[in-house]
Structure formats: structure tokens, C-alpha cells
């Protein structure tokens, strides 16, 4: 069952529409400017609960980015995709 779930997640990530419980996809355009307001290019942006990675994928490339999540299967899948 886990293999099937991982396949579904990989398929969704490739479409960049991964549905994930607690997703910030709908509000990323509102919260990201607030999160970056006091940061300077070159500083590190840490997404402690990355989930579907909708926030961290929108962080401009001039910032260092670190993504983390407590879901070990999700983290393993994201590591395999990068």
C-alpha cells in the first residue's frame, strides 16, 4: 500500500498540484511576502512543515532553502525526486 501511495504522491508532485492535508497552497501568495519581509537575499528560508512544498517552491532563488517535515515517507519521496 505504501508503494501505491508513494506513486500517487510522485504523480501529483510532477503535476505540481499535490493535495496534502494542511496544504498552504491556497494562501501561499498571502503568507510568503510576510515571511520574507525581514529577510535579505542569501539568508536561509526554513520551511519546518513543508508538506506538499507549495511554500518553499515559491521562495525566490536568491534565498537558501531548507525543507523539513515530520512525515518520513514524504521526506524520503522528496529526497528521491531532487
Helices and strands as residue ranges (DSSP letters): H 2-14, H 28-36, E 44-47, G 56-58, E 64-67, H 72-81
